[in-house]
């Protein structure tokens, strides 16, 4: 009997708590409606109401109404702020735009739990009235370089688009991608970058595809990264990022035939791009075809005389050729030919001592360049 009484008390207690919670939420909703009528205290009651409906155990009908009323409170705040703007009073512009974003946020939360669809049409009417201001908030934040906040506004606009033209979607996707890239949020970049490239200018699309590749690299998706790099080479062969990264990938994975095929196809289209000839030199160097490497470097240097990497490949090829040469006269000639390329590397990359230091030491030693040898010896000892 005693156990039965205790169990009954517990049931009544839990039921009472549940009823009290319902009453509390209903009370808060009533308080919110009062605040709406008086246009005062909206922000305070909104926070209290939101806390009430966020607790576990609140049924969906009350939660949906609570979210909807929170949207009405933000709309009321927005109206008050617009009135201040009309009267040219001091205005918190960020709060003005935030009220629009919060309206959208609350209406979406309402939709997610309003299974009876009691507030669907009402919510849509709220959003429709403030659509332009949601976009205006995103633009305002974009100009202020508040990348994360601007992205949230564009993301909200795009995720609730219905009848807008595709050109609007492309433009906003571009802005969203730009914000995500500047905010270092690779997953957000990937969300809209493809759409942002639709019907865009070629130079913009090349940069956007680079953003996409960088985002895939940042999230560790190597499969999509290399596929995008290949796509970038095909679509934007003059955009260095794609070609150089593809060559680096092929060479690191010892896929020299693939690297050569791509490079030859690009040279056939445009032979005036220095990077293509440099890539040919690098492939030849990896294959230990030193004479071919030197010839490719010279083609590159005709187009870009200050291309340090081409000078380096030429110098290293000449030095490597000395290792297989038995004729001492020819060996010394190779060292003499290697001297200028390595000195050019030093001139163009003065701080890269680890690249040109030891090769020049070897050249100066073999050619008996007294003062030059002593200077490079001191430099290497200091480093």
C-alpha positions in Angstrom: 0.0 0.0 0.0 2.8 2.3 0.9 4.6 1.7 -2.4 1.3 2.3 -4.2 0.9 5.7 -2.5 4.5 6.7 -3.2 4.1 5.7 -6.9 0.9 7.7 -7.1 2.6 10.7 -5.6 5.5 10.5 -8.0 3.1 10.2 -11.0 1.1 13.3 -9.8 4.4 15.2 -9.3 5.7 14.4 -12.8 2.3 15.2 -14.3 2.2 18.4 -12.3 5.7 19.4 -13.6 4.7 18.7 -17.1 1.5 20.8 -16.7 3.4 23.6 -15.1 5.8 23.6 -18.0 2.9 23.9 -20.5 1.4 26.6 -18.4 4.8 28.4 -18.3 5.2 28.3 -22.1 1.6 29.5 -22.6 2.1 32.2 -20.1 5.3 33.3 -21.9 3.5 33.3 -25.2 0.7 35.5 -23.7 3.4 37.9 -22.3 5.0 38.0 -25.7 1.7 39.0 -27.4 1.3 41.7 -24.7 4.8 43.0 -25.6 3.8 43.1 -29.2 0.7 45.2 -28.6 2.6 47.7 -26.5 5.8 47.6 -28.7 8.0 47.4 -25.6 10.2 44.9 -23.9 10.3 42.7 -27.0 13.9 41.6 -26.8 13.7 40.7 -23.1 10.5 38.6 -23.5 11.9 37.0 -26.6 14.8 35.6 -24.7 12.6 34.3 -21.9 10.2 32.7 -24.4 12.9 31.1 -26.4 14.5 29.6 -23.3 11.0 28.2 -22.3 10.3 26.5 -25.6 13.9 25.1 -25.8 13.4 23.0 -22.8 12.8 19.2 -23.3 9.3 18.0 -23.0 7.5 20.9 -24.6 5.1 19.6 -27.2 5.5 20.6 -30.8 2.3 22.6 -31.1 3.5 25.0 -28.3 7.1 25.0 -29.6 5.8 25.9 -33.1 3.7 28.8 -31.8 6.6 30.0 -29.6 9.0 30.1 -32.6 6.4 32.0 -34.6 5.8 34.5 -31.8 9.6 35.0 -31.5 9.6 35.8 -35.3 6.8 38.4 -34.6 8.9 39.9 -31.8 11.9 40.3 -34.1 9.6 41.8 -36.7 8.4 44.3 -34.1 12.0 45.2 -33.2 12.7 45.7 -36.9 9.8 48.0 -37.2 11.0 50.1 -34.2 14.5 50.3 -35.7 13.1 51.3 -39.1 11.1 54.0 -37.4 14.3 55.3 -35.9 15.9 55.3 -39.4 13.0 57.2 -40.8 13.3 59.8 -38.0 17.1 60.0 -38.6 17.8 59.0 -35.1 20.9 57.1 -33.9 20.6 53.6 -35.3 22.2 50.2 -34.6 22.4 49.0 -38.3 23.8 45.6 -37.4 20.8 45.0 -35.1 18.4 46.2 -37.8 19.7 43.5 -40.2 20.0 40.9 -37.4 16.3 41.3 -36.7 15.6 40.2 -40.3 17.9 37.2 -40.1 16.3 36.2 -36.8 12.9 36.4 -38.3 14.0 33.9 -41.0 15.7 31.7 -38.4 12.6 31.5 -36.2 10.2 30.9 -39.1 12.4 28.0 -40.3 12.5 26.5 -36.8 8.7 26.9 -36.6 8.3 25.0 -39.9 10.5 22.2 -38.6 8.1 21.4 -35.7 4.8 22.7 -37.1 3.5 19.4 -38.3 -0.1 20.7 -38.4 1.2 23.6 -40.7 -0.8 26.1 -38.6 1.8 28.9 -39.2 3.1 28.0 -42.7 1.3 30.8 -44.6 1.8 33.3 -41.8 5.5 32.6 -41.7 5.9 32.9 -45.4 4.2 36.3 -45.3 6.7 37.5 -42.7 9.6 36.4 -44.8 8.3 37.8 -48.1 8.1 41.3 -46.6 11.7 41.3 -45.5 13.4 39.4 -48.4 15.2 42.4 -49.8 16.4 43.4 -46.3 17.9 39.9 -45.7 19.9 40.4 -48.9 20.8 44.0 -47.9 22.1 42.7 -44.6 24.4 40.3 -46.4 25.7 43.1 -48.7 26.3 45.4 -45.7 28.3 42.7 -43.9 30.2 41.8 -47.0 31.3 45.4 -47.5 32.4 45.5 -43.8 34.4 42.3 -44.5 32.5 40.5 -41.7 32.9 37.3 -43.7 31.3 34.8 -41.3 28.2 36.9 -40.7 27.8 37.8 -44.4 28.0 34.2 -45.3 25.2 33.3 -42.9 22.9 35.9 -44.6 23.7 34.7 -48.1 23.3 31.1 -47.0 19.9 31.9 -45.5 18.8 33.7 -48.6 20.0 30.9 -50.9 18.6 28.1 -48.9 15.1 29.8 -48.9 15.1 30.8 -52.6 11.9 30.0 -54.5 11.0 32.3 -57.5 14.2 34.3 -57.9 16.1 34.2 -61.2 19.1 31.9 -61.6 21.3 34.9 -62.2 20.6 36.0 -58.6 21.5 32.5 -57.3 24.8 32.6 -59.2 25.7 36.1 -57.9 24.8 35.3 -54.3 26.7 31.9 -54.5 29.7 33.9 -55.7 29.5 36.2 -52.7 28.9 33.3 -50.3 31.9 31.4 -51.7 34.1 34.5 -51.4 33.0 35.0 -47.7 33.7 31.3 -46.9 37.1 31.5 -48.5 38.1 34.6 -46.6 36.7 33.0 -43.4 38.8 29.8 -44.0 35.7 27.6 -44.0 36.4 25.0 -46.8 33.1 23.1 -46.4 31.2 26.3 -46.9 33.3 27.0 -50.0 32.3 23.7 -51.4 28.6 24.3 -50.7 28.2 27.0 -53.3 31.3 27.2 -55.4 29.9 25.1 -58.3 26.8 27.3 -58.6 29.0 30.4 -58.4 30.8 29.4 -61.6 27.6 29.1 -63.6 27.6 31.7 -66.5 30.5 33.6 -64.8 33.4 35.3 -66.5 36.3 33.0 -67.4 38.8 34.8 -65.2 36.4 34.7 -62.2 35.6 31.0 -62.8 39.3 30.1 -62.9 39.8 31.7 -59.5 36.6 30.1 -58.1 37.8 26.7 -59.3 41.1 27.3 -57.6 39.1 28.0 -54.4 37.3 24.7 -54.9 40.6 22.8 -55.3 42.0 24.5 -52.2 38.9 23.6 -50.2 39.2 20.0 -51.2 42.8 20.0 -50.2 41.9 21.6 -46.9 39.4 18.9 -46.0 41.7 16.1 -47.2 39.6 15.0 -50.1 42.4 14.0 -52.4 40.2 12.2 -55.0 38.1 15.3 -55.7 41.1 17.5 -55.4 43.0 15.8 -58.3 39.8 15.5 -60.4 39.3 19.3 -60.0 42.9 20.0 -60.8 42.6 18.1 -64.0 39.3 19.8 -64.8 41.0 23.2 -64.1 43.9 22.4 -66.5 41.4 21.5 -69.2 39.2 24.6 -68.8 41.8 27.2 -67.7 45.2 26.1 -69.0 46.7 29.6 -68.5 45.8 29.6 -64.8 49.1 28.5 -63.2 47.7 26.9 -60.1 46.1 24.0 -61.9 48.9 23.1 -64.3 51.7 23.4 -61.7 49.9 21.4 -59.1 49.0 18.7 -61.7 52.6 18.5 -62.8 53.8 18.3 -59.2 51.3 15.5 -58.5 52.3 13.5 -61.6 56.0 13.9 -60.8 55.6 13.0 -57.1 53.7 9.9 -58.1 56.2 9.0 -60.9 53.5 9.3 -63.6 55.9 11.0 -66.0 54.2 9.7 -69.2 50.9 11.4 -68.1 52.8 14.6 -67.2 54.5 14.6 -70.6 51.2 13.9 -72.5 49.4 16.8 -70.8 52.4 19.2 -71.3 52.8 18.3 -75.0 49.1 18.8 -75.6 49.2 22.3 -74.0 52.3 23.3 -75.9 50.6 22.3 -79.1 47.9 24.9 -78.3 50.1 27.6 -77.0 53.9 27.4 -77.0 54.4 30.8 -75.4 53.7 29.7 -71.8 57.0 29.4 -69.9 55.5 27.0 -67.3 54.9 24.4 -70.0 58.6 24.4 -71.0 59.7 24.3 -67.4 57.5 21.3 -66.8 59.1 19.6 -69.8 62.5 20.3 -68.3 61.5 18.8 -65.0 60.2 15.7 -66.6 63.4 15.3 -68.5 65.4 15.9 -65.4 63.5 13.1 -63.5 64.2 10.8 -66.5 67.9 11.8 -66.3 67.8 13.1 -69.9 70.0 16.0 -69.1 70.6 17.3 -72.6 66.9 17.4 -73.2 66.3 19.1 -69.9 68.8 21.8 -70.8 67.1 22.4 -74.2 63.7 22.7 -72.5 65.2 25.2 -69.9 66.5 27.3 -72.7 63.1 27.4 -74.4 61.6 28.5 -71.1 64.3 31.2 -70.5 63.7 32.6 -74.0 60.2 33.5 -72.8 61.0 34.3 -69.1 64.7 35.2 -68.6 64.2 35.5 -64.8 62.7 32.0 -64.3 64.8 30.9 -61.4 63.6 27.2 -61.5 64.6 26.9 -65.1 68.1 28.3 -64.4 68.3 25.8 -61.5 67.3 22.8 -63.7 69.8 23.8 -66.3 72.6 24.1 -63.8 71.9 20.8 -62.0 71.7 19.0 -65.4 75.1 20.2 -66.3 76.5 19.2 -63.0 74.9 15.8 -63.2 76.5 15.3 -66.7 79.9 15.7 -65.2 79.4 12.5 -63.1 79.3 10.3 -66.3 81.8 12.2 -68.3 85.3 10.6 -68.5 87.1 13.2 -70.6 88.6 15.8 -68.2 88.4 18.6 -70.8 84.7 18.0 -71.3 84.2 17.8 -67.5 85.7 21.3 -67.0 83.6 22.7 -69.9 80.5 21.4 -68.2 81.5 23.1 -64.9 82.1 26.3 -66.8 78.7 26.1 -68.4 77.0 25.3 -65.1 78.5 28.4 -63.4 76.2 31.1 -64.9 73.0 29.2 -64.3 73.8 28.6 -60.6 74.9 32.2 -60.2 71.6 33.3 -61.8 69.7 31.2 -59.2 71.6 32.9 -56.5 70.8 36.3 -58.0 67.1 35.6 -58.3 66.8 33.7 -55.0 69.4 35.3 -52.7 68.0 33.7 -49.5 67.8 30.1 -50.9 71.3 29.3 -49.8 70.4 25.6 -49.5 69.7 25.5 -53.2 72.6 27.2 -54.8 75.2 27.1 -52.0 76.7 23.6 -52.4 76.4 23.5 -56.2 78.4 26.8 -56.4 80.9 25.5 -53.9 81.5 22.5 -56.1 81.8 24.7 -59.3 84.1 27.2 -57.7 86.3 24.5 -56.3 86.7 22.7 -59.6 87.2 25.9 -61.6 89.7 27.3 -59.0 87.7 30.5 -58.5 89.8 31.8 -55.6 87.9 34.7 -54.1 84.5 33.3 -55.1 85.3 29.9 -53.5 86.4 31.5 -50.3 83.3 33.7 -50.1 80.9 30.7 -50.6 83.0 28.6 -48.2 82.5 31.3 -45.5 78.8 31.5 -46.3 78.2 27.8 -46.1 80.2 27.5 -42.8 78.1 30.3 -41.3 74.9 28.5 -42.3 
